[in-house]
Amino acid sequence: MTVPPTLTARIDWGNDGTFDSGIDSCAGRVLGGSWRGGRSADFNTDATGSASLILDNFDDRYTPDRNWCDNPSFESGVTGWSTTAIASLTAAATSIAQVTDSAPSAGTKAGEAVLTATLNSGVTYPIPYAFRAGVTYAVSVHLKSTAGALTVRAGLASSGTPADLASSGTDITTSWAAYTFAWTPTADRTDGVFFLRTTAAAAATVRIDAVQVNPASSYRAAALATNPIAYWRLGEASGTVADDEVGTNNGTYVNAPTLGVAGLLSGDPNTAVAFAAASSQYVAIGASASLALGDTFSYACWLSVANLTDYHVLWARSGSGGAIFYVAPSGHVNLDAALVGNVFSKGWAIAVGPTYHLCVTKAGATSKLYINGADVTPTVTNYTIVDSAAIPARIGADFNFSLFASATIDEPAIWNRALSAAEIAELYAAGTTAPAANAYIAAPTK
């Protein structure tokens, strides 16, 4: 019998999410392990290309509920955890220790934190990754009480700016339970800490396990990487201002569209806006030279229509020859040069209910329509889009307020160039792929 060969492999994972070489410690996110065996006892009997390779991650003991190089599941002790007080965030805890216990399916060990009767007594764990401003991070942790008060919260914060934080919203119980929340840093942070603290002046003994922190979505980062002229997430919970992520073309919600509805991105807690044609609701964007893009531009958004009776206007610039991108009552996606003609009017038809990613590009005589990342361009009749700095724009309404959307619209953005097919496919993929559920930070950022 032939002994199966052994291949020892090392993968070096850099902090920017790329694979690097020459990193020799856990600080460099090293994954050490061995690949072993074929699918049969005699490796030589495996057909070419069919041998199975099993990864023994013996260095970091990674399982789907634990994390690489870091120690939020306490399988290797309490390294990294601290009882030291952080200004305005926690008071010192008595101790943090490894115990034999665990949340469901999370190894055999857990941490036990003894919190004093001082308000905000707690433990912390510094996270060795950078967090980006405006990116929402989803947090999950398992907790249970073994003694004392139940008024305990988990959270994520900047240690240097304690007001920039988010935390779980309910008291813990005496049984293991998962607690989730989301944090969106107000600025780029390199001092993120996970914390567990009391919210009343009462002592508590708490067990903690299986901490996970994941970026909720990569769509915002993917969109900003393409350098849009303007990008509105439409994620406001209240108010009348639709923030432009680029920062130069904020919009105004008109006639009270419904804010804070479920967003259309996969795995992203950022919300969207529902517009009702019957109430003439839309986003008004003032005249701006940066939006005077003429005959070369791209526009994209996520959309779910409520009916096929209204004209669902996604983007409009006023005046003869201005661009208007909309879904007609037939369900077809149209691009018009207003009051001049249809650039295309029999575009791919959509249905009521599903979520779609729509993108139109125009570069002179070349116009393209993409639905869900695929090129579905219909017959094109070229008309030149006319623009000027004095022309305002609208999301959800046409230029003369005769057509309004009845739809949920999310993440609209506009560019001063024609996006490539590859860029559009990447945007669609970023919005439909939920973050890896079991990574400590699924896509580390600088």
RODO-2510 file (C-alpha; in nm, 4 decimals, decimal comma):
residues 446
     n   res          X          Y          Z
     1     m     0,0000     0,0000     0,0000
     2     t     0,1358     0,3373    -0,0953
     3     v     0,1582     0,5902     0,1842
     4     p    -0,0348     0,9079     0,0930
     5     p     0,2019     1,1986     0,0385
     6     t     0,1908     1,4886     0,2811
     7     l     0,1888     1,8470     0,1622
     8     t     0,2411     2,1202     0,4193
     9     a     0,1008     2,4563     0,3107
    10     r     0,0931     2,8020     0,4584
    11     i    -0,1352     3,0844     0,3515
    12     d    -0,0409     3,4356     0,4570
    13     w    -0,3402     3,6663     0,4807
    14     g    -0,2576     4,0368     0,4867
    15     n    -0,4624     4,2994     0,6674
    16     d    -0,5882     4,4425     0,3371
    17     g    -0,7607     4,1147     0,2550
    18     t    -0,4954     4,0051     0,0020
    19     f    -0,2692     3,7034     0,0114
    20     d     0,0891     3,7992     0,0901
    21     s     0,4124     3,6147     0,1470
    22     g     0,6797     3,6256     0,4120
    23     i     0,4563     3,6835     0,7146
    24     d     0,5532     3,4568     1,0014
    25     s     0,3297     3,5435     1,2929
    26     c    -0,0346     3,5651     1,3826
    27     a    -0,0065     3,9432     1,3636
    28     g     0,0192     3,8902     0,9886
    29     r    -0,2958     3,6753     0,9842
    30     v    -0,1069     3,3534     0,9138
    31     l    -0,3042     3,0374     0,8629
    32     g    -0,0838     2,7366     0,9305
    33     g    -0,1961     2,3871     0,8519
    34     s    -0,1398     2,0711     0,6546
    35     w    -0,3148     1,9286     0,3548
    36     r    -0,3316     1,5540     0,3753
    37     g    -0,4575     1,2458     0,2042
    38     g    -0,6540     1,1560    -0,1028
    39     r    -1,0069     1,0306    -0,1195
    40     s    -0,8917     0,6691    -0,1059
    41     a    -0,6531     0,4800     0,1185
    42     d    -0,4169     0,4383    -0,1753
    43     f    -0,3428     0,7876    -0,3052
    44     n    -0,2209     0,6441    -0,6371
    45     t    -0,5663     0,5054    -0,7160
    46     d    -0,7262     0,8522    -0,7228
    47     a    -0,8075     0,9705    -1,0699
    48     t    -0,6222     1,2776    -1,1868
    49     g    -0,7869     1,5893    -1,0477
    50     s    -1,0129     1,4026    -0,8074
    51     a    -0,8081     1,3750    -0,4874
    52     s    -0,9673     1,5406    -0,1871
    53     l    -0,7525     1,7632     0,0315
    54     i    -0,8380     1,8164     0,3963
    55     l    -0,7104     2,1203     0,5822
    56     d    -0,5899     2,0594     0,9367
    57     n    -0,5837     2,4103     1,0804
    58     f    -0,3936     2,2987     1,3879
    59     d    -0,2309     2,6347     1,4577
    60     d    -0,5451     2,8426     1,4946
    61     r    -0,8065     2,5733     1,5540
    62     y    -1,0492     2,7418     1,3172
    63     t    -1,4004     2,6073     1,3102
    64     p    -1,7059     2,7839     1,1653
    65     d    -1,7808     2,9396     1,5024
    66     r    -1,4292     3,0608     1,5823
    67     n    -1,1818     3,2993     1,4309
    68     w    -0,8313     3,3004     1,2864
    69     c    -0,5422     3,4121     1,5053
    70     d    -0,7691     3,5937     1,7483
    71     n    -0,9366     3,4512     2,0557
    72     p    -1,3018     3,5500     2,0871
    73     s    -1,4037     3,1926     2,1620
    74     f    -1,1573     3,1375     2,4487
    75     e    -1,0377     2,8023     2,3186
    76     s    -0,6777     2,9017     2,3886
    77     g    -0,7280     3,0994     2,7090
    78     v    -0,7966     3,4663     2,7705
    79     t    -0,5154     3,6174     2,5649
    80     g    -0,6144     3,9600     2,4361
    81     w    -0,8965     4,0182     2,6826
    82     s    -0,8567     4,2946     2,9411
    83     t    -1,0236     4,4078     3,2628
    84     t    -0,8609     4,7521     3,2393
    85     a    -1,0988     5,0479     3,2365
    86     i    -1,1235     5,2587     2,9219
    87     a    -1,2171     5,6235     2,9723
    88     s    -1,5918     5,6876     2,9533
    89     l    -1,6576     5,3325     2,8364
    90     t    -1,5972     5,0837     3,1152
    91     a    -1,4871     5,0642     3,4725
    92     a    -1,2445     4,7900     3,5694
    93     a    -1,3826     4,4391     3,6017
    94     t    -1,2600     4,1989     3,8668
    95     s    -1,1461     3,9217     3,6329
    96     i    -1,1790     3,7439     3,3012
    97     a    -1,0991     3,3706     3,2965
    98     q    -1,1329     3,0662     3,0773
    99     v    -1,3923     2,8114     3,1906
   100     t    -1,5143     2,4805     3,0568
   101     d    -1,8438     2,5740     2,8985
   102     s    -1,9483     2,7036     2,5622
   103     a    -2,2281     2,8445     2,3575
   104     p    -2,4020     2,5853     2,1367
   105     s    -2,1604     2,4372     1,8808
   106     a    -1,8764     2,6655     1,9874
   107     g    -1,6002     2,4393     2,1104
   108     t    -1,5559     2,3471     2,4754
   109     k    -1,4408     2,6715     2,6397
   110     a    -1,5883     3,0089     2,7200
   111     g    -1,4855     3,3209     2,9051
   112     e    -1,6193     3,4182     3,2446
   113     a    -1,6180     3,7882     3,3326
   114     v    -1,6745     3,9020     3,6908
   115     l    -1,8159     4,2554     3,6734
   116     t    -1,8238     4,4800     3,9783
   117     a    -2,1193     4,6783     4,1132
   118     t    -1,9809     4,9935     3,9482
   119     l    -2,1761     5,1259     3,6504
   120     n    -2,0053     5,0321     3,3212
   121     s    -1,7798     4,7724     3,4814
   122     g    -1,6615     4,5489     3,2029
   123     v    -1,4034     4,3690     2,9928
   124     t    -1,2678     4,4616     2,6522
   125     y    -1,1040     4,2988     2,3539
   126     p    -0,9094     4,5218     2,1071
   127     i    -0,9730     4,4275     1,7443
   128     p    -0,6572     4,4256     1,5299
   129     y    -0,8243     4,5564     1,2163
   130     a    -0,9156     4,8965     1,0815
   131     f    -1,2803     4,9983     1,0504
   132     r    -1,3961     5,2322     0,7758
   133     a    -1,6256     5,5286     0,8293
   134     g    -1,9774     5,4660     0,7054
   135     v    -1,9352     5,0900     0,6687
   136     t    -2,1804     4,8954     0,8828
   137     y    -2,0338     4,6066     1,0833
   138     a    -2,2560     4,3269     1,2099
   139     v    -2,1703     4,1845     1,5513
   140     s    -2,2763     3,8579     1,7115
   141     v    -2,1890     3,7239     2,0576
   142     h    -2,3221     3,4505     2,2854
   143     l    -2,3802     3,5441     2,6507
   144     k    -2,5344     3,4012     2,9629
   145     s    -2,5494     3,5031     3,3287
   146     t    -2,4290     3,2752     3,6067
   147     a    -2,4820     3,5176     3,8951
   148     g    -2,5915     3,8694     3,9776
   149     a    -2,7607     4,1340     3,7661
   150     l    -2,8867     4,0719     3,4114
   151     t    -2,8366     4,4349     3,3066
   152     v    -2,5377     4,3629     3,0847
   153     r    -2,4689     4,4745     2,7273
   154     a    -2,2146     4,3840     2,4616
   155     g    -2,0849     4,6517     2,2284
   156     l    -1,8329     4,7701     1,9720
   157     a    -1,6680     5,1099     1,9971
   158     s    -1,3698     5,3320     1,9328
   159     s    -1,1585     5,3309     2,2483
   160     g    -1,0321     5,6798     2,1685
   161     t    -1,3760     5,8198     2,0879
   162     p    -1,6095     5,6412     2,3313
   163     a    -1,9200     5,8148     2,1959
   164     d    -1,8715     5,6304     1,8659
   165     l    -2,0244     5,2994     1,9685
   166     a    -2,3122     5,0571     1,9308
   167     s    -2,4347     4,7873     2,1660
   168     s    -2,6867     4,5088     2,2098
   169     g    -3,0295     4,6238     2,3158
   170     t    -3,1615     4,3679     2,5635
   171     d    -3,0624     4,2287     2,9029
   172     i    -2,8994     3,8880     2,9125
   173     t    -3,0582     3,5751     3,0601
   174     t    -2,9382     3,2718     3,2554
   175     s    -2,9215     3,0593     2,9377
   176     w    -2,6902     3,0874     2,6403
   177     a    -2,8345     3,3193     2,3765
   178     a    -2,6999     3,5041     2,0741
   179     y    -2,7065     3,8840     2,0796
   180     t    -2,6624     4,0848     1,7612
   181     f    -2,6250     4,4496     1,6737
   182     a    -2,4588     4,6708     1,4121
   183     w    -2,1972     4,9467     1,4357
   184     t    -2,1335     5,2131     1,1719
   185     p    -1,8240     5,4142     1,2707
   186     t    -1,8494     5,7895     1,2241
   187     a    -1,4841     5,8065     1,1139
   188     d    -1,2105     5,5642     1,0107
   189     r    -1,1051     5,3790     1,3266
   190     t    -0,7967     5,1773     1,4108
   191     d    -0,8828     5,1491     1,7803
   192     g    -1,1968     4,9374     1,7714
   193     v    -1,2740     4,7387     2,0856
   194     f    -1,5359     4,4816     2,1658
   195     f    -1,6705     4,5340     2,5169
   196     l    -1,8993     4,3730     2,7707
   197     r    -2,0255     4,5999     3,0479
   198     t    -2,2910     4,6508     3,3112
   199     t    -2,5590     4,9138     3,2509
   200     a    -2,6532     4,9476     3,6164
   201     a    -2,4554     4,9696     3,9393
   202     a    -2,4961     4,6011     4,0144
   203     a    -2,2453     4,3165     4,0105
   204     a    -2,2725     4,0383     3,7536
   205     t    -2,0899     3,7236     3,6514
   206     v    -2,1245     3,6625     3,2789
   207     r    -2,0061     3,3952     3,0408
   208     i    -1,9118     3,5026     2,6892
   209     d    -1,8347     3,3044     2,3751
   210     a    -1,8198     3,3031     1,9961
   211     v    -1,7737     3,6727     1,9219
   212     q    -1,7958     3,7556     1,5519
   213     v    -1,7570     4,0902     1,3746
   214     n    -1,8314     4,1109     1,0026
   215     p    -1,8730     4,3965     0,7567
   216     a    -2,2441     4,3940     0,6784
   217     s    -2,1986     4,4653     0,3115
   218     s    -1,9266     4,5391     0,0631
   219     y    -2,1584     4,7320    -0,1705
   220     r    -2,0824     5,0775    -0,0368
   221     a    -1,7084     5,0174    -0,0645
   222     a    -1,7517     4,8744    -0,4147
   223     a    -1,9615     5,1718    -0,5246
   224     l    -1,7218     5,4316    -0,3840
   225     a    -1,4273     5,2534    -0,5454
   226     t    -1,5754     5,3381    -0,8862
   227     n    -1,5643     5,7130    -0,8053
   228     p    -1,9266     5,8171    -0,8543
   229     i    -2,0103     6,1853    -0,8881
   230     a    -2,2897     6,1352    -0,6338
   231     y    -2,4178     5,8392    -0,4322
   232     w    -2,7220     5,8411    -0,2060
   233     r    -2,7599     5,5375     0,0208
   234     l    -3,1137     5,6500     0,1175
   235     g    -3,0555     5,4948     0,4584
   236     e    -3,1841     5,7811     0,6740
   237     a    -3,4248     5,6854     0,9520
   238     s    -3,5782     6,0323     0,9806
   239     g    -3,5520     6,3884     0,8584
   240     t    -3,5665     6,5399     0,5113
   241     v    -3,2022     6,5234     0,3995
   242     a    -3,0839     6,2464     0,1648
   243     d    -2,7086     6,2399     0,2255
   244     d    -2,4720     6,2160    -0,0672
   245     e    -2,1894     5,9792     0,0293
   246     v    -1,9575     6,1781    -0,1959
   247     g    -2,0632     6,4870    -0,0037
   248     t    -2,1518     6,7429    -0,2704
   249     n    -2,5108     6,6777    -0,3798
   250     n    -2,7361     6,6165    -0,0818
   251     g    -3,1016     6,5726    -0,1707
   252     t    -3,4279     6,6634     0,0003
   253     y    -3,7097     6,4206     0,0671
   254     v    -4,0325     6,5777    -0,0636
   255     n    -4,3867     6,4880     0,0514
   256     a    -4,2671     6,2425     0,3163
   257     p    -4,1673     5,9183     0,1454
   258     t    -4,1366     5,6308     0,3915
   259     l    -3,7844     5,6192     0,5318
   260     g    -3,6251     5,3247     0,7059
   261     v    -3,7862     5,0412     0,5078
   262     a    -3,5920     4,7186     0,4616
   263     g    -3,2946     4,7731     0,2351
   264     l    -3,2485     4,5860    -0,0917
   265     l    -2,8882     4,4717    -0,0393
   266     s    -2,8173     4,1210     0,0809
   267     g    -2,6967     4,1101     0,4403
   268     d    -2,6766     4,4887     0,4831
   269     p    -2,8832     4,6485     0,7623
   270     n    -2,8751     4,9855     0,5848
   271     t    -3,2326     5,0811     0,4992
   272     a    -3,4035     5,2126     0,1855
   273     v    -3,6894     5,4488     0,0968
   274     a    -4,0399     5,3606    -0,0265
   275     f    -4,2018     5,6132    -0,2604
   276     a    -4,5756     5,6415    -0,3296
   277     a    -4,6889     5,7950    -0,6591
   278     a    -5,0270     5,8865    -0,5092
   279     s    -4,8490     6,1186    -0,2648
   280     s    -4,6098     6,2692    -0,5248
   281     q    -4,3064     6,1640    -0,3245
   282     y    -3,9503     6,2044    -0,4519
   283     v    -3,5992     6,3239    -0,3735
   284     a    -3,5138     6,6718    -0,5006
   285     i    -3,1508     6,7392    -0,5891
   286     g    -3,0536     7,0955    -0,6600
   287     a    -2,8880     7,2300    -0,9742
   288     s    -2,5209     7,1380    -0,9735
   289     a    -2,2398     7,1696    -1,2250
   290     s    -2,1083     6,8304    -1,1106
   291     l    -2,4300     6,6657    -1,2312
   292     a    -2,4243     6,8358    -1,5738
   293     l    -2,2944     6,5219    -1,7410
   294     g    -2,4442     6,5637    -2,0873
   295     d    -2,4247     6,2636    -2,3158
   296     t    -2,1756     6,0572    -2,1119
   297     f    -2,2890     5,9091    -1,7806
   298     s    -2,3929     5,6010    -1,5848
   299     y    -2,6752     5,5683    -1,3344
   300     a    -2,7465     5,2685    -1,1122
   301     c    -2,9821     5,1797    -0,8295
   302     w    -3,1591     4,8909    -0,6603
   303     l    -3,5329     4,8725    -0,7148
   304     s    -3,8457     4,6825    -0,6165
   305     v    -4,1675     4,8139    -0,7716
   306     a    -4,5050     4,8055    -0,5970
   307     n    -4,7141     4,7941    -0,9152
   308     l    -4,7042     4,8033    -1,2938
   309     t    -4,9451     5,0923    -1,3316
   310     d    -4,7235     5,3888    -1,2418
   311     y    -4,4191     5,5242    -1,4218
   312     h    -4,1395     5,4459    -1,1794
   313     v    -3,8947     5,7301    -1,2384
   314     l    -3,5471     5,6484    -1,1130
   315     w    -3,3537     5,9518    -1,2358
   316     a    -3,4610     6,2668    -1,4186
   317     r    -3,2985     6,5910    -1,5253
   318     s    -3,5423     6,8654    -1,6270
   319     g    -3,5668     7,0366    -1,9626
   320     s    -3,5886     6,9258    -2,3240
   321     g    -3,3314     6,6571    -2,3974
   322     g    -3,2578     6,5855    -2,0317
   323     a    -3,2074     6,2250    -1,9227
   324     i    -3,5005     6,0353    -1,7733
   325     f    -3,4525     5,6735    -1,6669
   326     y    -3,7695     5,4915    -1,5633
   327     v    -3,9785     5,1741    -1,5608
   328     a    -4,2947     5,2007    -1,7707
   329     p    -4,6296     5,0400    -1,6746
   330     s    -4,5409     4,7587    -1,9155
   331     g    -4,2497     4,6760    -1,6853
   332     h    -3,9976     4,7730    -1,9531
   333     v    -3,6958     4,9753    -1,8468
   334     n    -3,6643     5,2935    -2,0524
   335     l    -3,4123     5,5704    -2,1145
   336     d    -3,5434     5,8890    -2,2767
   337     a    -3,4095     6,2188    -2,3924
   338     a    -3,7020     6,4107    -2,2412
   339     l    -3,9479     6,5542    -2,4968
   340     v    -3,7206     6,4328    -2,7783
   341     g    -3,7380     6,0529    -2,8002
   342     n    -3,6728     5,7102    -2,6516
   343     v    -3,3105     5,6032    -2,6518
   344     f    -3,4526     5,2610    -2,5688
   345     s    -3,8094     5,1832    -2,4683
   346     k    -3,8430     4,8062    -2,4815
   347     g    -3,5788     4,7212    -2,2299
   348     w    -3,5909     4,4041    -2,0245
   349     a    -3,9244     4,3871    -1,8365
   350     i    -3,9353     4,3609    -1,4597
   351     a    -4,2056     4,2217    -1,2298
   352     v    -4,3731     4,3365    -0,9099
   353     g    -4,1977     4,2167    -0,5951
   354     p    -3,8442     4,1017    -0,6838
   355     t    -3,5388     4,3170    -0,6238
   356     y    -3,3424     4,4341    -0,9276
   357     h    -3,0126     4,6098    -0,9808
   358     l    -3,0575     4,8488    -1,2744
   359     c    -2,7778     5,0332    -1,4506
   360     v    -2,7813     5,2475    -1,7640
   361     t    -2,4667     5,3751    -1,9327
   362     k    -2,4310     5,6237    -2,2188
   363     a    -2,1212     5,7368    -2,4012
   364     g    -2,2409     5,9327    -2,7013
   365     a    -2,4059     5,6981    -2,9480
   366     t    -2,3336     5,3912    -2,7319
   367     s    -2,6053     5,3202    -2,4747
   368     k    -2,6250     5,0102    -2,2568
   369     l    -2,8777     4,8646    -2,0126
   370     y    -2,7749     4,6176    -1,7428
   371     i    -3,0162     4,4286    -1,5194
   372     n    -2,8776     4,2234    -1,2312
   373     g    -2,5259     4,2600    -1,3656
   374     a    -2,6062     4,1320    -1,7163
   375     d    -2,6089     4,3299    -2,0414
   376     v    -2,9683     4,3246    -2,1682
   377     t    -2,9450     4,6253    -2,3994
   378     p    -3,2452     4,6422    -2,6369
   379     t    -3,2572     4,8192    -2,9731
   380     v    -3,1096     5,1667    -2,9336
   381     t    -3,2103     5,4847    -3,1156
   382     n    -2,9512     5,7434    -3,0350
   383     y    -3,0584     6,0835    -2,9045
   384     t    -2,8129     6,3263    -2,7530
   385     i    -2,8709     6,4002    -2,3852
   386     v    -2,8618     6,7742    -2,3245
   387     d    -2,7533     6,9085    -1,9878
   388     s    -2,6540     7,2254    -1,8070
   389     a    -2,5424     7,3281    -1,4610
   390     a    -2,8749     7,5058    -1,4047
   391     i    -3,0820     7,1888    -1,4324
   392     p    -3,1993     7,0202    -1,1087
   393     a    -3,2372     6,6443    -1,0731
   394     r    -3,4918     6,4146    -0,9121
   395     i    -3,5089     6,0584    -0,7881
   396     g    -3,8636     5,9254    -0,8010
   397     a    -4,0227     6,1981    -1,0167
   398     d    -3,9912     6,3352    -1,3688
   399     f    -3,8976     6,6910    -1,4617
   400     n    -4,2537     6,8279    -1,4828
   401     f    -4,3990     6,6343    -1,1863
   402     s    -4,6409     6,4266    -1,3921
   403     l    -4,4776     6,0879    -1,3290
   404     f    -4,3887     5,9412    -0,9886
   405     a    -4,2555     5,6093    -0,8655
   406     s    -4,4398     5,3636    -0,6447
   407     a    -4,1382     5,1615    -0,5470
   408     t    -3,8626     5,0985    -0,2974
   409     i    -3,5403     5,2561    -0,4231
   410     d    -3,1998     5,1938    -0,2698
   411     e    -2,8381     5,3009    -0,3285
   412     p    -2,8829     5,5292    -0,6364
   413     a    -2,5577     5,6651    -0,7799
   414     i    -2,4411     5,8507    -1,0889
   415     w    -2,1062     5,8632    -1,2692
   416     n    -1,9523     6,0950    -1,5283
   417     r    -1,8448     5,8035    -1,7464
   418     a    -1,9782     5,4776    -1,8826
   419     l    -1,9074     5,2034    -1,6312
   420     s    -1,7609     4,8866    -1,7786
   421     a    -1,9522     4,5608    -1,7865
   422     a    -1,7059     4,4194    -1,5329
   423     e    -1,7617     4,7085    -1,2916
   424     i    -2,1377     4,6681    -1,3126
   425     a    -2,1139     4,2935    -1,2557
   426     e    -1,8968     4,3602    -0,9496
   427     l    -2,1525     4,6064    -0,8104
   428     y    -2,4308     4,3530    -0,8548
   429     a    -2,2227     4,0800    -0,6910
   430     a    -2,1363     4,3092    -0,3987
   431     g    -2,5037     4,3777    -0,3359
   432     t    -2,6214     4,0193    -0,3591
   433     t    -2,3461     3,8396    -0,1690
   434     a    -2,3949     3,8357     0,2057
   435     p    -2,0728     3,8665     0,4092
   436     a    -1,9058     3,5483     0,5257
   437     a    -2,0866     3,4583     0,8452
   438     n    -1,7914     3,3008     1,0195
   439     a    -1,5012     3,5331     0,9547
   440     y    -1,3745     3,7614     1,2279
   441     i    -1,3819     4,0433     0,9782
   442     a    -1,4731     3,8936     0,6442
   443     a    -1,3066     4,1625     0,4339
   444     p    -1,0403     4,3457     0,6348
   445     t    -0,9854     4,7040     0,5240
   446     k    -0,6907     4,9370     0,5693
***
